[in-house]
Amino acid sequence: MDGRIRTSESLHQALAGDPTEVVEVFLQGPAAAAACRLLCDLDRAPFPSLQRLVLVDAGIEALPEWLGELQRLQSLVVWGNALRSLPDSTADLCALARVDAGGNQLTELPEPLAALPTLQRVDLSRNPLRRLTATHAARIEVLDVRSCGLTALGADLARLPSLRELSASDNEIATVSEGVGELSGLRRLDLSRNRLRSLPATLASTALEILALWGNPLGALPAVVLQLAGLRHLDLGHCGLSHLPEGLGQLRALAHLDLSGNELGSLPQDLGQLPELGWLDLDETPLASRLDDDDPEEVGATLSALGIPSPPVEHHE
């Protein structure tokens, strides 16, 4: 055995051998369900050196309380089970850096995760969260809450001050709290396929570089977008836009702009002031019919065909 358990047979062998050799358990699917039950029914942690625990699609309804004994555990992946909570002892996992608990029955951000000193990445996608709640100032840097039935991103956002990336696409989000302004280190925000019509002005206090708003019924570009000076990637596809204001030229770092699927009959002239713009998608817009080749990467030719001077070439010494 190489220290990794991937079958029911190797689990039985490890339980009969030296438990300190095991660093990874990877059990997946219905075929591994019996092995997962055996593991979870043990009275205490069987493998003290375990660094990665993966129990996926195995119908697990509860994790054992001995989980907190795994002081070297760095990654916990329990995707696609029937978990409604995580054991309280999860709070004792002092080395845990990643939790993937997507596709379960969790209704809130598990409280034991909030105070973990090393936790950086949490995936709770496809859980019936309804609300994003955080009871403590969690140190989480990357949070995935896609397809969770969320209707709003509330004031609890301010309790996640370390957040750098938030994926919240495919929900029913209609409002984003002003508390988002407390996330000064936020660099990536994906709110695609929600119900947003506006964004809070406090978003300007973040460090956003990537903003995805595809498929929201915005109707007009939120004014705060023009204040995101560090923005490199802006996705406004299928947002019900018929007009873009002057001011996009202020976003000097912008390299990727998706305007596909909107009713735009013209573009602001100051798009020609964006020296880094290397991708401009106008597919499924009235403007596309005026272009010989709607290639998003041919930005200079696209702007020229629409009567907009191409971005100037910057010379660096």
VOGU-3710 file (C-alpha; in Angstrom, 3 decimals, decimal comma):
1> mdgrirtses> 0,000/0,000/0,000  1,289/3,488/-0,904  -0,500/5,291/1,916  -3,641/5,826/-0,171  -6,975/4,055/0,214  -9,169/3,903/-2,895  -11,162/0,667/-2,530  -13,032/-1,265/0,130  -10,316/-3,916/0,023  -7,522/-1,419/0,620
11> lhqalagdpt> -9,511/0,058/3,526  -9,715/-3,335/5,241  -6,012/-3,874/4,650  -5,161/-0,485/6,151  -7,316/-1,078/9,221  -5,399/-4,295/9,831  -1,997/-2,703/9,221  -0,040/0,356/10,347  -2,559/3,226/10,575  0,137/5,904/10,569
21> evvevflqgp> 1,025/5,148/6,944  -2,312/6,312/5,522  -2,309/9,899/4,192  -5,309/9,767/1,829  -8,716/8,091/1,719  -10,552/8,377/-1,611  -13,879/6,509/-1,748  -16,407/7,419/-4,412  -19,797/6,261/-5,645  -22,373/3,655/-4,605
31> aaaaacrllc> -19,796/0,875/-4,859  -17,877/2,513/-2,027  -20,933/3,153/0,176  -20,329/0,140/2,425  -16,700/1,134/2,970  -17,787/4,693/3,813  -20,293/3,382/6,372  -17,627/1,176/7,923  -15,279/4,129/8,197  -17,901/6,458/9,677
41> dldrapfpsl> -19,066/3,859/12,222  -15,632/3,549/13,838  -15,347/4,818/17,412  -12,244/6,889/16,806  -10,111/8,258/13,991  -8,358/5,291/12,382  -5,612/7,142/10,506  -3,896/9,871/12,552  -1,666/10,971/9,656  -4,536/11,491/7,204
51> qrlvlvdagi> -4,130/14,617/5,046  -6,915/14,179/2,496  -10,350/12,623/3,069  -12,597/12,162/0,036  -16,025/10,523/0,480  -18,052/11,349/-2,629  -21,531/10,295/-3,831  -21,812/7,626/-1,154  -25,152/8,549/0,464  -23,546/9,669/3,739
61> ealpewlgel> -26,008/11,400/6,086  -23,570/12,314/8,883  -19,820/12,483/9,400  -18,295/10,959/12,550  -17,428/13,125/15,530  -13,891/11,674/15,467  -13,269/13,860/12,402  -11,804/16,517/14,707  -9,022/14,132/15,746  -7,432/14,385/12,291
71> qrlqslvvwg> -4,969/17,117/13,182  -3,083/16,805/9,875  -6,146/16,868/7,621  -5,766/19,529/4,928  -8,576/18,662/2,499  -12,107/17,406/3,202  -14,186/16,477/0,137  -17,690/15,160/0,845  -19,462/16,207/-2,325  -22,781/14,665/-3,375
81> nalrslpdst> -23,960/13,124/-0,109  -26,946/13,865/2,160  -25,238/15,892/4,878  -27,329/18,433/6,782  -24,474/19,606/8,997  -20,817/19,033/9,835  -19,817/17,686/13,265  -18,856/20,248/15,901  -15,422/18,662/16,111  -14,693/20,008/12,618
91> adlcalarvd> -13,693/23,201/14,438  -10,655/21,330/15,809  -9,114/20,676/12,374  -6,233/23,089/12,769  -4,588/22,210/9,413  -7,721/22,180/7,246  -7,344/24,396/4,161  -10,113/23,178/1,846  -13,683/21,914/2,265  -15,785/20,730/-0,662
101> aggnqltelp> -19,284/19,953/0,600  -21,238/20,729/-2,551  -24,372/18,799/-3,460  -25,561/18,076/0,089  -28,483/19,310/2,225  -26,735/22,098/4,121  -28,909/25,137/4,850  -26,202/27,498/6,108  -22,461/27,999/6,194  -21,450/25,365/8,778
111> eplaalptlq> -20,537/27,195/11,978  -17,561/24,921/12,814  -15,815/26,211/9,690  -15,997/29,857/10,622  -13,088/30,102/13,052  -10,663/27,620/11,467  -7,289/29,419/11,241  -6,069/27,774/8,024  -9,296/27,335/6,033  -9,070/29,088/2,658
121> rvdlsrnplr> -11,438/27,418/0,166  -15,045/26,330/0,758  -17,402/24,879/-1,850  -21,059/24,759/-0,787  -22,554/24,811/-4,283  -25,833/22,977/-4,904  -26,917/23,094/-1,261  -30,316/24,589/-0,266  -28,737/27,496/1,607  -31,455/30,077/0,856
131> rltathaari> -29,367/32,596/2,827  -25,634/33,104/3,161  -24,985/33,396/6,880  -21,690/33,658/8,708  -21,604/33,816/12,487  -17,944/34,735/12,892  -15,240/36,621/11,029  -14,299/33,608/8,912  -10,899/33,491/7,237  -12,308/31,956/4,075
141> evldvrscgl> -10,685/33,344/0,912  -12,577/31,449/-1,821  -16,292/30,664/-1,460  -18,507/28,844/-3,962  -22,278/29,108/-3,440  -23,510/28,464/-6,963  -27,010/27,007/-7,415  -28,017/27,339/-3,758  -31,396/29,049/-4,137  -30,043/32,297/-2,667
151> talgadlarl> -32,314/35,321/-3,092  -29,913/37,934/-1,680  -26,332/38,475/-0,558  -26,945/40,098/2,804  -25,045/42,014/5,448  -23,344/38,824/6,600  -20,909/39,328/3,723  -19,065/41,744/6,001  -18,244/38,793/8,284  -16,069/37,293/5,557
161> pslrelsasd> -13,337/39,960/5,475  -10,682/37,696/3,924  -12,786/36,806/0,886  -10,950/37,114/-2,446  -13,258/35,118/-4,727  -17,023/34,661/-4,520  -18,918/32,467/-6,992  -22,669/32,944/-6,602  -24,002/32,276/-10,097  -27,220/30,402/-10,902
171> neiatvsegv> -29,208/31,633/-7,911  -32,209/33,966/-7,561  -30,240/36,893/-6,130  -32,046/40,214/-6,530  -30,037/42,340/-4,092  -26,444/42,632/-2,914  -25,891/44,224/0,486  -23,780/47,338/0,941  -21,717/45,115/3,224  -19,870/43,927/0,133
181> gelsglrrld> -17,831/47,101/0,511  -16,209/45,599/3,605  -14,545/42,986/1,399  -11,597/45,163/0,477  -9,603/42,222/-0,894  -12,359/40,859/-3,144  -10,914/40,314/-6,612  -13,352/37,969/-8,360  -17,150/38,136/-8,184  -19,391/35,904/-10,299
191> lsrnrlrslp> -23,084/36,817/-10,112  -24,085/35,392/-13,484  -27,635/34,164/-14,073  -29,350/35,902/-11,177  -32,071/38,594/-10,943  -29,994/41,696/-10,321  -31,081/45,106/-11,596  -28,491/47,132/-9,684  -25,306/46,906/-7,632  -24,434/48,810/-4,424
201> atlastalei> -22,120/51,811/-4,670  -19,948/50,273/-1,945  -18,673/47,740/-4,484  -16,171/50,443/-5,448  -14,332/49,785/-2,166  -13,297/46,320/-3,318  -10,274/45,330/-5,418  -12,326/43,664/-8,158  -10,459/42,422/-11,214  -13,114/40,022/-12,533
211> lalwgnplga> -16,858/40,798/-12,519  -19,327/38,440/-14,195  -22,926/39,631/-14,518  -24,036/37,502/-17,499  -27,763/36,880/-17,700  -29,005/39,462/-15,179  -31,883/41,815/-16,153  -29,807/44,953/-15,485  -31,296/47,093/-18,244  -28,519/49,652/-17,705
221> lpavvlqlag> -24,881/49,514/-16,665  -24,618/50,053/-12,873  -22,725/53,308/-12,293  -20,394/51,674/-9,772  -18,850/49,519/-12,520  -17,152/52,629/-13,919  -15,380/53,096/-10,568  -13,699/49,671/-10,588  -10,320/50,896/-11,792  -8,587/47,509/-11,500
231> lrhldlghcg> -11,170/45,607/-13,533  -9,623/43,268/-16,130  -12,579/41,046/-17,046  -16,160/42,318/-17,366  -18,975/40,029/-18,494  -22,208/41,860/-19,359  -23,624/39,324/-21,787  -27,428/39,017/-22,010  -28,097/41,803/-19,489  -30,830/43,652/-21,400
241> lshlpeglgq> -28,546/46,558/-22,292  -29,512/48,896/-25,114  -26,999/51,643/-24,296  -23,564/51,974/-22,716  -22,489/55,270/-21,166  -19,210/57,022/-21,796  -16,767/56,168/-19,030  -15,697/52,647/-19,853  -12,489/54,219/-21,145  -11,599/54,887/-17,494
251> lralahldls> -11,130/51,156/-16,930  -7,563/51,180/-18,271  -6,813/47,601/-17,163  -9,837/46,106/-18,951  -8,740/43,235/-21,213  -11,949/41,183/-21,663  -15,389/42,672/-22,346  -18,416/40,510/-23,148  -21,429/42,429/-24,469  -23,048/39,545/-26,328
261> gnelgslpqd> -26,801/39,095/-26,433  -27,674/42,753/-25,780  -29,609/45,265/-27,920  -26,707/47,618/-28,435  -26,908/49,750/-31,565  -23,695/51,643/-30,826  -20,692/51,685/-28,527  -19,192/54,596/-26,588  -16,254/56,206/-28,336  -14,027/55,908/-25,294
271> lgqlpelgwl> -13,772/52,157/-25,755  -10,932/53,146/-28,062  -8,999/54,363/-25,026  -8,554/50,884/-23,549  -4,947/49,856/-24,295  -5,261/46,349/-22,818  -8,549/45,346/-24,468  -7,905/42,045/-26,225  -11,380/40,501/-26,267  -14,647/42,187/-27,243
281> dldetplasr> -17,655/39,922/-27,777  -20,578/41,460/-29,691  -22,204/38,210/-30,757  -26,026/38,294/-30,893  -26,184/42,086/-30,879  -27,421/44,439/-33,658  -23,800/45,524/-34,069  -22,745/42,037/-35,138  -24,459/42,449/-38,531  -22,119/45,377/-39,303
291> lddddpeevg> -19,017/43,286/-38,840  -17,434/41,079/-41,473  -15,915/38,755/-38,919  -17,293/38,834/-35,391  -14,099/37,499/-33,854  -13,877/38,691/-30,220  -10,095/38,690/-30,436  -9,948/41,113/-33,406  -10,690/44,108/-31,227  -8,937/46,710/-33,375
301> atlsalgips> -10,773/45,664/-36,539  -14,088/45,533/-34,685  -13,748/49,032/-33,271  -12,568/50,395/-36,604  -15,584/48,903/-38,387  -17,832/50,633/-35,872  -16,123/53,986/-36,351  -14,188/53,925/-33,102  -10,427/54,600/-33,124  -8,465/51,525/-32,066
311> ppvehhe> -6,779/51,428/-28,653  -3,419/53,214/-28,742  -0,289/51,111/-28,634  1,596/51,751/-25,405  5,394/51,682/-25,569  7,181/50,465/-22,459  10,796/51,382/-21,937
//
